[in-house]
Amino acid sequence: MGDDWGAAYSSQVATERNELGLAPKDETPPPVPASSLQQQMQSIQINNNKSNEPVTTFGQGSSMRPQPQSSFGMTQNAHQQSAFGAGFRPPDGARFPANPNPNAFARSAQPAGFLPPAAGPNRGGHFGRGSPAQRGRGYSGGPMNGNGFIPPQQQQQQMGYPMGPAPPQFSQTHFSAPKPPKKIDENDLPMSPEEIALLNKFLHNTVNLMKDEQIDVRLRQNDPQSPLHSATSFRDLRLKSEILHALDVMGFVRPSKIQEFALPILLMEPPTNMIAQSQSGTGKTASFALAMLSRAVPSSHFPQCICLAPTYELAVQIGEVVRKMAQFLPEVKVHYAVKNNGVRAGTKLEEQIIIGTPGRMNDYLGKLQLIDPSKITVLVLDEADVMIRQQGHQDLSMRIYNAIETASPGVQTLLFSATYDQPVIEFAEKLIKNAVSVTLKREDQALPNIKQYFVECISRDGKYQAVVNLYSGLTMTSSVIFTHTKHSAMWLADQIKMRGYKVALLHGEMPIPERAQAIQDFKNGVYKVLITTNVCSRGIDVSQVTIVINYDPPVNESNSDEPDYDTYLHRIGRTGRFGKAGIAINFVDDERSLQLIKKIEAHFGKPIPKLDPDDMNALEAINED
Ligand SMILES: Nc1ncnc2c1ncn2[C@@H]1O[C@H](COP(=O)(O)OP(=O)(O)OP(=O)(O)O)[C@@H](O)[C@H]1O
């Protein structure tokens, strides 16, 4: 055992580096022999899927179906006019519903600081285009020759302008969009799973009870012993009165869906192992916190429950939940087993609940001998999907489990995860014996319900003008604008702010609490537009986003001529969450960006038509769908 712990220590450096922003080093422990555990898994799956298996349906309604909603909201007229900017005149024959209140439009489309282009002839294809001097600003709805992008000068000719130098582009506003960088800053890369998990913890102040969802409960192995009953109130559960009191104070009126099904199993006798999956913010932490608090004996002053989390910050977040729930159990205490906490060998731990990272917990059990594994009654692995991304964490978790299970065969082991894909399933099944599996899954269909378009802009600067012209339309619902770099995001946000508009900005150099604040403000509607980079492209659930703008297309890190398909999917997946309708608009400003969009179109096999600003019908169609 001593050697085992020593070997495991070598992975600790790697795993403990897993604090935010620190890449793991290549110090991984030798692989743990594959567990001999052959598991019998009962499985209760709560999901929305269709299957031939017997299904019990809970919940009402069918909110999984795409909800018809107005893409740009408000009146079409307001949308059209505001999106095209003052100075736009509809082409002949275009359908414009009468504006019942032109003054209202004028106010909404032209807030303080807005400099509309002067009214001018409408000769075709430019958003925000006014007088001839302003041609070239904003969108070009102008000609495309098949696959090719027609350069501005040639477009002028086709539009009836004389050949010659391009007209001056920015007569009223002076700006110059930042050039794309040669190398991607690591702050512009998507957030790490640890960061996403932590950010989500900051974000979720209230649980998604999901009471109105159409939920199926599926019993894979119909075990008559299996406790397929649910708790519709916390009082249905055998919780200590002090805990019930704390839940009242915390405003927990009724259990969330995962709690409804997991808690009766978690609290039953004899203790039952569990693998539980449900998306972020659905009440998982509260579930296992209640399990630990219910099993801990307050009058016994030694460690009894262990909870593993991938980072220090996540451990602290869990600890705060446990403390709040234990506020009327003064004898129950929490200790954090995290790096650099100053705890040495020989310290007598009196706390019943120890929460920490696998590396440090490994020390506590091994070389520091601070925890007696035979006294452990509950072992929790939280954020299993994040944890398994590091081999070191996997190995250490396995080692800790084996040590505790050997010394305390009745230990209740619980694994919680926000996702449940194959690697998590394999890890969970390898790790935990005889577990009941409770999974709650909502379909997150990104593509089918998202309409994708591209819009031609004459230049990088033209993209900015396009945003300005679309701005009022964007603010009628909530929109996210993705840029390639944080510099572009900051620049764009500054430009828009200078026009008197409000926008939220989020990039990878901001600390997590600031990022959470920006997202919270966006979710609360303080800001209707969020400008961000790939840092925010995945993991964050902002369900009301209706429009995603790819100001710059997502490109492969090593070859900027190739799209980053995954990131594209994740970016546009910020809209169209859970069956809602959404729109993704891709800005194209040169042949390269056009080709990137064509490749994306071919890759996903979904058409990305050109959104022609002259084509009122297309925009109306967006609005009507
Ligand atoms: N039954 C409940 N009633 C009201 N609020 C709840 C309930 N359960 C949890 N919450 C609150 O909802 C928020 C999200 O819950 P929790 O952190 O347990 O979710 P989670 O699934 O663990 O999310 P994450 O994966 O982000 O950690 C928390 O602020 C929590 O205090």
The ligand as a Tripos MOL2 file, in Angstrom:
@<TRIPOS>MOLECULE
LIG
   31    33     1     0     0
SMALL
NO_CHARGES

@<TRIPOS>ATOM
      1 N1        -34.5110   22.0140   -5.0040 N.pl3     1 LIG1
      2 C1        -33.9890   23.2060   -5.1730 C.ar      1 LIG1
      3 N2        -34.7480   24.3070   -5.0360 N.ar      1 LIG1
      4 C2        -34.2110   25.5320   -5.2270 C.ar      1 LIG1
      5 N3        -32.9210   25.7650   -5.5510 N.ar      1 LIG1
      6 C3        -32.1340   24.7000   -5.6980 C.ar      1 LIG1
      7 C4        -32.6080   23.3620   -5.5080 C.ar      1 LIG1
      8 N4        -31.5850   22.5230   -5.7540 N.ar      1 LIG1
      9 C5        -30.5140   23.2810   -6.0430 C.ar      1 LIG1
     10 N5        -30.8450   24.5900   -6.0110 N.ar      1 LIG1
     11 C6        -29.9710   25.7280   -6.3310 C.3       1 LIG1
     12 O1        -29.8210   25.7320   -7.7380 O.3       1 LIG1
     13 C7        -28.4870   26.0210   -8.1170 C.3       1 LIG1
     14 C8        -27.9200   24.8690   -8.9410 C.3       1 LIG1
     15 O2        -27.9030   23.6910   -8.1420 O.3       1 LIG1
     16 P1        -26.6300   22.7450   -8.0940 P.3       1 LIG1
     17 O3        -25.3760   23.5410   -7.9270 O.co2     1 LIG1
     18 O4        -26.9250   21.7060   -7.0830 O.co2     1 LIG1
     19 O5        -26.6990   22.1740   -9.5640 O.3       1 LIG1
     20 P2        -25.6060   21.2710  -10.2920 P.3       1 LIG1
     21 O6        -26.3740   20.3460  -11.1610 O.co2     1 LIG1
     22 O7        -24.6910   20.6810   -9.2930 O.co2     1 LIG1
     23 O8        -24.8790   22.3340  -11.1900 O.3       1 LIG1
     24 P3        -23.3450   22.2970  -11.6650 P.3       1 LIG1
     25 O9        -23.2130   21.1120  -12.5610 O.co2     1 LIG1
     26 O10       -23.1550   23.6060  -12.3470 O.co2     1 LIG1
     27 O11       -22.5490   22.1750  -10.4170 O.co2     1 LIG1
     28 C9        -27.7380   26.2710   -6.8300 C.3       1 LIG1
     29 O12       -27.6810   27.6560   -6.6070 O.3       1 LIG1
     30 C10       -28.5770   25.5950   -5.7700 C.3       1 LIG1
     31 O13       -28.4550   26.2410   -4.5310 O.3       1 LIG1
@<TRIPOS>BOND
     1     1     2 1
     2     2     3 ar
     3     2     7 ar
     4     3     4 ar
     5     4     5 ar
     6     5     6 ar
     7     6     7 ar
     8     6    10 ar
     9     7     8 ar
    10     8     9 ar
    11     9    10 ar
    12    10    11 1
    13    11    12 1
    14    11    30 1
    15    12    13 1
    16    13    14 1
    17    13    28 1
    18    14    15 1
    19    15    16 1
    20    16    17 2
    21    16    18 1
    22    16    19 1
    23    19    20 1
    24    20    21 2
    25    20    22 1
    26    20    23 1
    27    23    24 1
    28    24    25 2
    29    24    26 1
    30    24    27 1
    31    28    29 1
    32    28    30 1
    33    30    31 1
@<TRIPOS>SUBSTRUCTURE
     1 LIG1         1 GROUP 0 **** ****
